[in-house]
Amino acid sequence: MAMSAQGNGEQAAEDGRPSVTGRSGPVPGWFADVVAGGPEIADEDFVGTDLRGLALRRLHFSRCRFDEASLDELSTEACSFTDCSFDRAELNGSAHLRTAFVACSFTRTRFTDASLTECKLSGSVFADTPLRSVTIAGGGDWSAVSLGGADLRELNFADVKLVDANVTGARLDRCVFTGANLRGLRWGQASLRDADLRGAVIEGLDPRVADLTGARVEVEQALAFAQYLGVRIG
């Protein structure tokens, strides 16, 4: 498939073709060369590179390294990153729409004021990565994501699929989980004080291993939790 960069990138975006454009400057020539061969990009080393302000559309990266890269204000749409690493990368102010980060590594990554709209993060691992200022919209698939020990206070996980995700020891106070699928969620020692769980799928979740002080639940959910507490109703 033909690739478009910079000059005719806007037309390519309108046509739904893969494209890369520079929103605040030209696309680096070396990066344009990398993507010129087609939308499937594998085993490339982008460590420490400067890709700030680029807009990527319908590009697919596999086993690529973006460690310590400058990716501030990066925009992606309908892209995918599979088994890629973003350790110590800067993604401040980045915006991602219907983009998939599958089995990716985010260690000490900066996500300040980033947005994730209808994104997939299945199997990705976040370690020492602040996410409190991230905006999550449109649901998304976060199945089997690892967020153990993370500070996620006040994030909106409405309609997000968190099946088999790991939030052990995470701070989830005042988070919104309305409509979320939490089946199999590992939440031991997590804090969900004043969280909103109404409408969430909580099948199999043991309320004894998490701090649910002040959490809001529906009657049916309260009855399900009561079974774990040995409470006899009626």
Legacy VTK file of the C-alpha trace (Angstrom):
# vtk DataFile Version 3.0
C-alpha trace
ASCII
DATASET POLYDATA
POINTS 234 float
0.000 0.000 0.000
1.278 3.457 -0.867
2.350 5.627 2.021
1.888 9.354 2.322
4.080 11.737 4.279
3.923 15.471 4.900
2.895 17.103 1.633
-0.081 14.950 0.704
-0.661 13.541 4.173
-3.849 15.522 4.739
-5.386 14.115 1.576
-4.301 10.620 2.612
-5.975 11.079 5.985
-9.194 12.086 4.278
-8.962 9.025 2.049
-8.360 6.742 5.008
-4.916 5.754 3.751
-1.919 5.254 6.070
-0.157 8.547 6.575
2.332 10.488 8.672
2.277 14.255 8.896
3.968 16.882 11.029
1.513 19.034 12.926
4.093 21.545 14.098
6.946 20.963 11.664
8.235 18.708 8.910
8.380 14.929 9.234
11.999 13.864 9.863
13.375 12.543 6.602
14.722 9.365 8.162
11.313 8.540 9.663
9.562 9.190 6.367
11.990 6.725 4.780
11.165 4.084 7.393
7.423 4.257 6.806
7.654 4.720 3.048
7.793 0.974 2.473
4.297 0.364 3.807
2.126 0.517 6.919
3.649 -2.598 8.564
6.807 -1.600 10.468
8.666 -4.245 12.461
11.825 -4.553 14.565
12.819 -0.894 14.218
14.864 0.958 16.840
13.486 4.430 17.635
15.328 4.753 20.958
15.984 8.368 21.895
14.503 9.788 18.693
12.524 13.021 18.396
9.058 12.390 16.925
7.233 15.205 18.663
4.108 16.588 17.054
3.703 13.878 14.426
0.274 12.625 13.372
0.195 8.913 12.537
-2.729 7.218 10.873
-3.259 3.518 10.169
0.362 2.535 10.808
1.209 -0.767 12.502
4.373 -1.243 14.554
5.600 -4.611 15.846
8.517 -5.274 18.209
9.750 -1.683 17.905
11.605 0.219 20.627
10.572 3.772 21.475
12.518 3.892 24.747
13.518 7.413 25.841
11.947 8.833 22.671
10.392 12.317 22.608
6.775 11.713 21.581
5.102 14.767 23.120
1.977 15.917 21.256
2.049 12.731 19.155
-1.307 11.950 17.557
-2.313 8.455 16.469
-5.492 7.227 14.817
-6.313 3.595 14.048
-2.677 2.617 14.641
-1.354 -0.431 16.440
1.761 -1.092 18.510
2.366 -4.761 19.321
5.115 -5.919 21.681
6.711 -2.459 21.597
8.524 -0.705 24.448
8.046 2.916 25.507
10.214 2.825 28.636
11.164 6.320 29.865
9.568 7.843 26.756
7.819 11.233 26.804
4.174 11.076 25.632
2.959 14.271 27.265
-0.058 15.780 25.567
-0.314 12.885 23.127
-3.731 11.902 21.740
-4.695 8.399 20.653
-7.919 7.463 18.870
-8.880 3.820 18.285
-5.210 2.866 18.653
-4.020 -0.459 20.080
-1.053 -0.904 22.421
-0.915 -4.690 22.804
1.643 -6.320 25.120
3.640 -3.092 25.289
5.962 -1.922 28.056
5.591 1.479 29.750
8.174 1.873 32.513
8.663 5.388 33.900
6.845 6.732 30.860
5.440 10.272 30.969
1.752 10.540 29.986
0.899 13.976 31.366
-2.369 15.277 29.855
-2.497 12.452 27.290
-5.815 11.095 25.991
-6.878 7.545 25.132
-10.136 7.344 23.201
-11.566 3.911 22.357
-8.074 2.441 22.727
-6.911 -1.107 23.368
-4.133 -1.740 25.896
-4.482 -5.498 26.337
-1.555 -7.188 28.036
0.473 -4.000 28.407
2.528 -3.350 31.536
2.713 0.035 33.293
5.363 0.483 35.978
6.197 3.744 37.760
4.169 5.562 35.116
1.934 8.398 36.391
-1.498 8.223 34.761
-3.649 10.498 36.928
-3.857 13.257 34.299
-4.762 10.897 31.449
-8.205 11.228 29.878
-9.909 7.916 29.053
-12.944 8.171 26.776
-15.205 5.901 24.779
-14.465 2.789 26.804
-11.746 0.552 25.404
-10.206 -2.859 25.983
-7.713 -2.968 28.870
-7.904 -6.737 29.381
-4.954 -8.267 31.251
-3.265 -4.877 31.586
-0.847 -4.615 34.517
-1.306 -1.529 36.709
-0.158 -2.928 40.042
0.641 -0.230 42.572
-0.302 2.581 40.185
-1.837 5.877 41.289
-5.046 5.995 39.240
-7.155 8.182 41.480
-10.181 9.910 39.917
-9.762 8.309 36.483
-12.867 7.508 34.468
-12.946 3.828 33.478
-16.585 3.923 32.384
-17.347 1.144 29.865
-13.705 -0.023 29.895
-13.081 -3.771 29.669
-10.703 -4.616 32.517
-11.104 -8.398 32.412
-8.205 -10.180 34.165
-6.387 -6.865 34.686
-3.978 -6.456 37.591
-4.538 -3.463 39.874
-3.083 -5.066 42.994
-2.164 -2.352 45.474
-3.294 0.408 43.113
-4.949 3.631 44.282
-8.351 3.826 42.595
-10.083 6.230 44.959
-12.969 8.168 43.381
-12.591 6.326 40.082
-15.668 5.769 37.913
-16.323 2.206 36.732
-19.897 2.534 35.514
-20.555 -0.024 32.800
-17.024 -1.443 33.080
-16.326 -5.175 32.885
-14.254 -6.074 35.957
-14.572 -9.854 35.708
-11.407 -11.498 37.005
-9.897 -8.183 38.101
-7.032 -8.705 40.553
-7.579 -5.955 43.119
-5.975 -7.276 46.289
-4.863 -4.453 48.606
-6.224 -1.873 46.163
-7.960 1.240 47.469
-11.319 2.078 45.870
-12.549 4.604 48.411
-15.570 6.518 47.104
-15.305 4.759 43.722
-18.440 4.384 41.589
-19.025 0.719 40.710
-22.652 1.050 39.650
-23.432 -0.910 36.522
-20.036 -2.621 36.481
-19.642 -6.376 36.041
-18.135 -7.511 39.359
-18.545 -11.258 38.995
-16.035 -13.131 41.124
-14.638 -10.055 42.895
-13.960 -10.526 46.607
-14.711 -7.289 48.531
-12.670 -8.496 51.522
-9.318 -7.952 49.802
-9.849 -4.321 48.722
-10.750 -1.101 50.533
-14.253 -0.203 49.338
-15.001 2.426 51.976
-17.634 4.801 50.611
-17.836 3.032 47.227
-21.170 3.307 45.430
-22.797 0.056 44.303
-26.222 -1.070 43.174
-28.451 -3.350 45.275
-27.603 -6.408 43.169
-23.899 -5.720 43.558
-24.256 -5.278 47.310
-25.983 -8.655 47.512
-23.158 -10.268 45.517
-20.557 -8.788 47.857
-22.566 -9.876 50.901
-22.028 -13.514 49.946
-18.290 -13.096 50.550
-18.895 -11.431 53.912
-21.045 -14.250 55.228
-24.013 -11.919 55.569
-27.460 -13.537 55.715
-30.129 -11.346 54.153
-33.808 -11.764 54.976
LINES 1 235
234 0 1 2 3 4 5 6 7 8 9 10 11 12 13 14 15 16 17 18 19 20 21 22 23 24 25 26 27 28 29 30 31 32 33 34 35 36 37 38 39 40 41 42 43 44 45 46 47 48 49 50 51 52 53 54 55 56 57 58 59 60 61 62 63 64 65 66 67 68 69 70 71 72 73 74 75 76 77 78 79 80 81 82 83 84 85 86 87 88 89 90 91 92 93 94 95 96 97 98 99 100 101 102 103 104 105 106 107 108 109 110 111 112 113 114 115 116 117 118 119 120 121 122 123 124 125 126 127 128 129 130 131 132 133 134 135 136 137 138 139 140 141 142 143 144 145 146 147 148 149 150 151 152 153 154 155 156 157 158 159 160 161 162 163 164 165 166 167 168 169 170 171 172 173 174 175 176 177 178 179 180 181 182 183 184 185 186 187 188 189 190 191 192 193 194 195 196 197 198 199 200 201 202 203 204 205 206 207 208 209 210 211 212 213 214 215 216 217 218 219 220 221 222 223 224 225 226 227 228 229 230 231 232 233
